[in-house]
Amino acid sequence: MITLLLLFYVIDKRLVEINFKLIINLSLTYIIVWGVSHVFESMRASNQEEIINLALRDSLTQAYNRRAFKSHFHNHIDFSNPYCFALADLDFFKKVNDKYGHDAGDAVLVQLTQLFKKHLGDEHVYRFGGEEFTLVVNDDIEVAIITMDKLRTDIQNHQFTYMQSTLNITISIGLVGIDAHEHTHLSEILRLADNYLYLAKNNGRNCVVNGLTKISNKGKETLTK
């Protein structure tokens, strides 16, 4: 009888040990699986964010691109407040590329973008292609005119550098002001800004041409320079 009890005791003890080890192993397995899946999820989220960022950034200057501008315009801009949009274009940029080479032109674009961001912030600078940029000012036209002219002057006085060369660069700017609560199509804003940029180019360059734009429901506009 005693022998039988001892046998049951030993068997029961072994079962407890086996169950305990099984619980430990299962717990460790769960922790490992959770940890690995968490790492992979973090990597996936990070890679996805990087892919999205690459899709919305200009590879050379790291400014936002045209796609980002359209997305931000439709999804993030609060038109209950006045806004201003500007098209900025480098003057005689082709001469820089012809004289110093395209690497020099790229260096100028990178330095120019840094100046834009210094004045306006990263989220308000968009490279549309080539030497053309779109800039956003979260204020009315009067403030935007001062901001753009200060930016233009800063660029005019800035010493752009490439290797051992110092380059003098100027920009022309077409500026459009949008009143609060105006429902304005993006195509209209860009067309008007481009018109003002054209006037700036034909007005001797290195200047800001602006207008307060009001668009009716029928798409008609009145411009005040």
N, C-alpha and C positions, 0 to 999 in steps of 0.2 A: 504493500500500500504506500509506504513511504517512498519506495523507488518510483512508483507511478506518479506520485505527486511531484517528485523532483523532476521527472521527465516532462510533465506538463509545464512546470515552472521554467525549465530550460527552453522549451519550445515557445512558450508565451514571451519570454524575454527576447528570444531571437526575432520573433515576429514584430515586437515593439522596435527593436533595433533596425530591422529591415524597413518598417514603415517610416521610422524617423529619417533613415538615410534616403528613402524615396521622396519624402517631403522636402528634405534639404536639396536633393538633386533637381526636383521639379521647380523649386523656388529659384535656384541658381540658373536653371535653364530659362525661366521666365524673365529673370533680371537681364540675362545676356541678350535674349531675343528683343526685349523692350529697348535695351541700350542701343543695339545695332539698328533697330528700326528708327529710333529717335535720331541717330546720327545720319542715317540715309534721308530721313525726312528733312532734317536741317540742311543737308547738302542739296537736296532737290529744291527746297525753297530758295536757297542762296543762288543756285544756278538759274532758277526761273527769274529771280530778281535781276540777275546779271544780264540775262537774255533780253528782258524787257528794257533795261537801261541801255543796252547796245542798240536796240531798235529805235530808241528815242533820242540818241545822242549822235552828234557829228563826230566821226572817228578822229578827225584831225584836231579840231579845236576843243572838243568836249562840250561845246555849247549844245543846247537842244536843237533838234532839226525841224524841218517843215511838218513832219508827221506829228511831232510832239506839240507844235504850235496849234495845229488843228484840233488835237485832242484837248489841250488846255483851254482853248477858246470855247469849245462847246460844253466842257464839263466842269471847269474850275473858275472861270471868271464871273465875278459877281457884278452884273450890270445894273444893280441898284445904286451903284456909285459911278461917277465919271471915270472914263478910261481913255488913254491915248495910245495910239499905235504908230510906230515909225518904221519906215524903210530906210536903212543906211547903206550907202554904197561907197567903196573906196574910190578916190579920184585917181585916174591914170594908173590903175593897178597893172594894166598890161605892160606898161613901161618898166615896172619893177621886175616882172617876170622876164621880160626881154633883156634887161640890162644885167640883172644879178642871178637869174635862173629861178626855176619853180620852187626850189628848196627855200630860197630867200622869201618868195611869196608866201610859202607855207608858214615860215617863221613870223612874218608880219601878221598873218591872220591869227595865229596863236596869241601873239602879244596884244593885238587889237581886241580879241575876245576877253582877255584879262582886264583890259581897261573898261570895256562894256560892263563886265560883272562888278567891277569896283564901283561904278556909278549906279548900277541898276539892280544888282543882285543876280545870282545864277538863274533863278527861275524866270527872269524877264528878258533873257537873251536867246535868240534863235538864229541859227545860220540857215538861210534858205538855199544856199548854193553859191559857188564861186565866191565873189567878194561881197555878196549882198546879205544883210542881216535884217531881221525884224526885231524891234525893241518895244517893250511895253512899259508904260508909266501908269501907276495907279493913282491918277490925279486928273485935275481938269487941264484944259489946254494952256492956260496961263502958266501954271507950274511946270508943265511938260516942256514948254518953250524954253524956260530958264534952264531946266535940266539938260535938254538936248544941246543948247548952245554952250553950256559949261562942258559937256562931254566933247563937243566938237573942238572947243578951244584946248582942252586937255590933250586931245589926240594931235592937234596941230603942233603943240609945244613938246610933245613926247619924242624922245630919241629912240626910234626903232632900230634894232641892231641885228645884223647877220654877219657872223664871223668877225671880220675886222672892219666891216662897213657900218656906217650910220645912215639910216634912211629917214627922210622927211615924208610924212604921210598926212593927207587930209581926207575928210569924208564929206559927202553931201547927204542931207537928210530930208525926207518928205514926211511930215507929221500930220496925223489926223486925230482930231478930238471927237469923242463920242459922249454925248450927254447921258446922264443917268436915266435909266429906264427906257432908253432907245433900243428897239429891236432891230439890229443892223446885221445884215448878212456879211459873212466873212469876205465873200468875193467883192462886195462893195467897198469894204474897208481897204482891202489890198489894192483895188483899182484906184481909189482916191489917193492913197499913200504913194502909189507908183506915179500918179499924175504930178503930185507935189515934188517927188524926187526928180522927175523929168524937168520940172521948172527950176529946181535947184541946180541941176547939171547945166542948164542953159542960162543960168543967172551968174555964171562965173565959177561955179563949184565952191566947195569949202563953206557951205552955208546951210541954214535950216529954213525950209519953206513950209508954212503951216496953214491950216484952215480949220475952223470949227464946223463940223459936218452935221447936218440934221437931215435925216431921211424920212420921208413920209411913208405911209402905207402903200402908196402907189410907186414908191421907189424914186421919187423926185428928190433932188437935193438942193440945198442952198449953202453956199460957201462964203465964209467971211475971213478974209486974210488979215 
